């Protein structure tokens, strides 16, 4: 796995740093200089016209990185305003050395109360070790920087953002560019991280790859380069019977569109056959929208039996509702010995069930509200630590779980976890979850194992959404489905 795609908790990154120093003989100050150099180069590449910087330094190595950046900027002929919230005489170790180098080169310290003069502001205040909301002078400076509306480069992680969860410990500093080092931090890719990080750049600082074999990653980033591995070219003699038969169960009264969206997505992802099992009044409408779908009335659980027998995988939940009919067909679908993708009211019925069914071949795809109902907690609790929530769900139900949202997470019951770095706000519209259900179900029908299908499906869904959203504020699920062909390998 590419080192850039390995994600770590903050404590793991500190361990990586120590291993590089103690086992591989790289001096800590050398790592600090490399970090400062990479950050300064990224700043110059992003803001080519900038001639003056404000560098804000706290204590510890994050502040030390800031002193290195300030030193390099001054050497490059830039005007540098350096605001230090910790007296340099109180610094220790490599940070103290970086501050001393800055002062010995003629650098001075500005009064923290001075107006911010830089065209670009460098945030080297708090780094990854934060475990409480910023307070005092740190909080006041963060708020001043946010109000200034100046572009910001954050060193390692925006100050005030939890590097493990991606949630702000307010106040948090809003960055336009975040440069992070040694180990990629998991909190930069989910939760509310998208509001605070801006563009993200990772640098390994020329540390040996061997350090990453010593500290197992906590999660990994989904990568578009993986698609051809999951979806290799089809043999020349492929026929529709090789590509799986998806059965979508849903569409109670007034919700005919949801199963159609799931079915269309499954067809566009490559399923050979897709059948909708829905209320009798919906068949004609479904066929008018997508004639390649097969649509069958399933007014009773018994009507599902023949459809289940002919299917390879079930997508259960799009437009399902929670009526007596909904509960009856839900029970019958769950009792089938088939792989299952469970979404929407399929999940809400699961949350209200007296006894959890066997779900070892299932993929659950909750949004945070549904995840909260399944866990018996609040949506805020889920969002406070999405990694913990998705792992708890996977363990509780013994199933693969997709926790949707910014930085969608995919977890196995054993704890292996993937994070999707793609997707965009234009996808915040009805029907997106139905499309994802159809995509994942299609991939299972084509032979992928549940965890692979979930990872691949989340990735394909997000990439298609990104294609559809180019130049647009809002897209529909049908727009995303129409772009699946652009991202799926030929």
N, C-alpha and C positions, 0 to 999 in steps of 0.2 A: 504494500500500500504506500502511495506517495506520502512522504512525511507531512506535506501541507494539509493532507486530509485527515490527519490524526488529531483528535481533540482531547484536551486535558483539563482537569480541574487546576485551580491556582496552586494547591499544595503539590500537585504532581509536577507542575512547571518549575517550582522551586527545587524539587528533587532532581529534575533534569539539569538544571543550572549547576547544582552541587556536583553531580556526576561528571559533568564536563570539566569542572575545575579540579576535582580531587582525583579522578581516575584517568583523565586525558590531558592533564597538565596545562589547561588553558587558564591563564590568569584572569581573575574576576575583572580587573580593570581593563584587560584586553577585550573581554566581552562587552563591557560598558562602552568602550570606544567604538567597537563595531556597531553596537546598537545606535549610538549617536550618529555615526556616519550614515547608516542606512536611513535613519529617520530624516536627517538633513537632506540627503539625496532625494528622498521621496517628496519632501517639502518643495525643493527647488523644481522638481519635475511637475508638480501640481500647480504651483504658483510662481511661474517663471518671472513675472514682473515685480515680485515683492522685493523691496529694498530695505525694509526694517521689520524686525521681529520683536514681539514680546514673549519672553520665555518665563513661564511660571514654574518654580521648583518647590517641591516639598522636601521631606526628609527621605532617607533610604535610597535605594538604588534607582528608583524612578526619578527622584530629584537629581541624582547623579547623572542620569541620561540627559536631563535637561541642561545641566552645566556643560556637558560635552557638545550638545547641539549649539548652545550659545557661543561656545569657543570657536567651533567650526564656522558659524555664521559671521563672527567678527573677523576671523581670518580671511573670509571671502569678501570682506569689504562692506558687509551689511551693518546697519545700525541696530544695536541690540539693547532692548530694555529687559533687564533680568529682575524679576520679582521673586524673592526668596521668603517663603513663609516659615522656614526654620533657619535659625542663625547658623551660618556655615561653620562657626566654631564649635557647634554642638553636633555636627555630623560625624560619622565614624566610617572607617573602612574605605571602600572604593568611592563612595559618594563624597567623603571628605577630601580625597585626593582630587576628584574632578573639580570640586569647588575651589581648591587651592590653585589648580592649574588655571582656572578662569581668572582668579584675582591676580596671580603672578603675571598673567599676560596683559594686565591693565584693565580687566573687566571690573565694573562697579555694580553695586546693588541699588536698585531703585526703591523708593518708599512704596510699600504695598498700597498706600492710599493714592498714589499718583494716577493720573489718567492713563489709560492704556494707549500706547502710541504705535504699536506694531500693526502693520498691514495684515499680518498673520500672527496668530497666538499659538504658542506651543504649551500644551497641557502636560506637565511632568509633576503633577501635584501628589497623587495618591496611589496610582498603580493598582496592582492586583490584590494587595493584602487587605483591602477595605472590608470590614465586617460590621460597620455601623454607619448611619447617615453622617455625611460631613457636617462639621459644626464650626462655630467660631469664625476665625479669619478665613478658613478654607471655604466654608459655606458662602461667606460674603463675596469672596473673589470669584467663585464659580458663578454666582448670580450676576455679578458685574460682567463677566465674560459673555454669558448668555445674552444679556441685555445689549451688549455692544454690537451684536450681529456681525462681528468679524469672523473670517474663516478660522477654523481651529484644527490643528493637528494634535491628536491625542497619542501619547506614548504608552504603549502596551494595552491600555484600556481607558476609556474616558473616565475621568474622576467622578466618583459617585455611582458608577455602574458596577453591579456585582458580576465579577468575572466568571462565576460558576453558574449563575441562573439567567443572566441577561436582563435582570430587573433592576431598576434604579433605586438607590438608597438616597432619596431626595435630600438636598438638591443634587442633580447630576449635570455634568457638563455635556453640551451638545457639540459633537465633533463632526467635521466634514471628511476627515481622513483619520483612520486609526491604524497605526503601525504596531505590530505585535511580534514578539521575539521568542526564540528557543522552542517553545511549544505553543501551538495554536490553542487559544482559550475557548472552551465550549460555549461560554456565555455570550460570546460575540455574535452568535448565529441564531438565537431564538429569544423567546420572551419579548421584551420591548427593545432589544438591542438595535433593531433597525432604526429606531427613533434617535439613537444617541451616537452610533458608531460612524455613520457615513460610509465611505469606501473603506474596505479592510485590506491591508497588505500584511503578509506574513514573511518574516525573514528568519532563517535558521542560524544566522551569524556564523556560518561555516563550522558549526559543531558537528562532530561525527554522528553518522546515522546510528551507530551502535548505542548511543545513549537512549534512543527510543525503543530499543529492544529490551532495555533494563526496566523501563517504566511502561507497562501496558497502557495504551490509550483508553480513556474513559468512553469515548464515542468516536465515530468517524463521519466525515462529510461525504454525502453522495456526490458523485462526479459523473458528468455526461459521458466521459470516456468509458464508463462501465457498460453503457448500453449495448455495444456490440458483443460483449462477453455474455450478457444475459440473453440477447436476442441475435444469435448468429444467423447467417444467410440460410434461407430455406432450401432443402433439396429440390431438384428440378421436378420430381414426381409428387410433390406435396399436393394433397387434396383436402377439402374442407373437413373431412372426418378426422384429419390429423390435428386440427387446430382447436379442438374443444367445443363443447356445447354448453353455453352459459344459460342458466335459468334465472331470470330476475323476478322476484316475488314482491309485489307491492301495488300501489295505486288504488287506495280506497277511494270512496266517493269524493269527488272534487280534487283529487290529486293524481290525475291521469298522466301529467307530464313527466313526473319524476322517474318512473320506470322506463319511459321512452328515452329519456336522456341517458340513463344507465345503459340501456340496450344499444343505443347509437354509439356510445363510447366504446362498448365492448366490440361492436363490429369494426369500428375504425381502428381499434388496437390490434385487430387481427383474428378475432374469433371466426371459426367456420360457421357456427350456428348460434343464434340467440333467440330464446323464447321468453316472452313476457307472460307471467301468470298473474292475472289481475281481475278486476270486477268486469262483469259481462258487458257493461255499457261502454267500456273503453276501447274495445278491440278495433272498431272502425277508425276511431281517431288516431290510434297508434299506427295503423297501417297507412293512413293517409300521410302521416309525417315521414315514416320510414318503411317503405314497402318490403325491404329485405328482412324485417323483423317478423318472427312468427308470434302471434298473439293468441292466447287461450284464456277462456273464462275459467276462473277458479273460485266459484261461489261457495265451495265447501272444502274442508281439508282432504276429503277423499278424491276430489278432482285433481289435487296436486300429485297423487301417487304415480300416475303414468308419466307425468312430466318430469318428476324427480328421477324415475327409473331411466329416462333417456338422457339425463343431464350429467355433466362432469363436475360442475361447480354451481353454487347458488349465490346470487347477490340478493340479500334479504334486508329490506328496510326502505328503499326509496318510495316515498308516498304511502307507506304502509298504514299509518294511522294507529289508533289504539282502541278501535271498536271491537265488538265481539268477533267479527270476521277477522280483523287484524290479528287478534290473539290466537284464534284457531289455526290460521295458516302459519303463523309464526311458530307455534308449537310443532306442527307437522313438519315444517322445513328444518327445524332444529333436530328433529329425531332422525332425519335422513343421514345415511352414512356417506356424506359428501363434504368436500371442502366448502367453506362458507365465508362470505364477506358480509359483515354485519354493520349496518349504518342506520342513522336517523332513528325512526321509531322502533326499528329492530333492537337498537341499544336501549331506548327508553323502556321497552318491555322487559329487557334483560335486567335493567336496574330495579324494576318493580317485582321481579320474580321471587317467589318464596324460596326456590332452590335453584342454584346455578346449574345449567346443563353442561354436559361435556363439550368442551370447546377446543380440544387439542388440534383440530384441523381448521380452526377459525382465524379470521383476521377481523379485529374490532377497529372501527375507524371513527372514534369520537372527536367532536370539537370540545373545547374546554368545558362548556356547560354540560354536555353529555358525560364527559369524564368525571365531573364533579358528582353527578347523580350516581354513577357507577361506583364511586369511591365513598359516597356518603359524606362529602365535604362541600365546601363552597368553590365557586369558580375562581375566586381570588386565591384560594389555597392551591389549586391546580397551577395557576399561572405563576405563583410565587416560586415554585421549583418544578418546572415542567419535566425535567429529567427524573426526579423522584416520582412524580405522578405517573408517568408512562411506564416506568419500571414496576411500580406498585400494581398498576392495572394488569400488566402482562403476567406478573406473579400470581395475582389473585385469581385470574380467569384461566391461567395456563394456556394463553393464546398470544399470537403476535398482535401488537397494538400499534395503531397509527394515531398519534395525537396531533390533530390538525392545528393550523395557525401559523403565524410567522415563525419560520424555522420549524417546519413539521418534523416530528420525531417518530422513529420506527423502532420498536423494542421487541426482542424475543423474551420468552419467560426466563431464560437463563441470564438475561441482563445485557446481551450485546445490543448496541444502540447506534442508530444512524440518524444524521441530521441533514435536512434538505436546505441548501443555501440559495435555492432558486424560488421563484414566485414573486408576486407583486401585489400592490393594493388594488389594482384594477380588477383582480379576481374576486373581490368581496361582493359577490352577487349570488342570488338563489340558483341552485342546481349544480354548483361546483362539486359538492359532496356526492351527488348522484353520479356525475361523470367519473369521479375517482373510484367509486364502487364498481362501475362497469369496466374501467381500465384494469383494476387489480384482478377482478374475477376473470377477465379475458386472459390475463397472463398466467393465472393458475391453470386455466383450461388448456393453455399452450404448453404446459409442462413445468413451469417454475414452481419451486417449493414456496410455501407461504411467506417466509421471511424475504426471500428473493423477490417474489411477486410484489410484496408490499413496498420494498425499497425501490424496485424498478418502476412500479406504478406511480408512486409519489413523485419520483424524478421526472417521468414522462409527463405527468399531469402539470407539474410546475413549469417545465420547459415549454410545453405547448401554450400555457398561460402567458409566459414571457413573450413568445412569438406573437400571440394574438394581441397583446397589450401595447405593442410598439406604436407610439404616437397617440395612445388612447387613454382616457381617464378611467373608463369603465368597459368591461367586456362581459359577454354572456357566456353561459356554459356551452351553448351551441358554437360560439366563436372558438372556444378552446378545443372542442371536439373536432372542428373543421381543420385545426392546425396540427392534429396528432400526426398526420402523414409527414409533416415537415421535420419532426424530431425522431420518429421511429427509424431505426436502421432499415435500409432497403433489403 
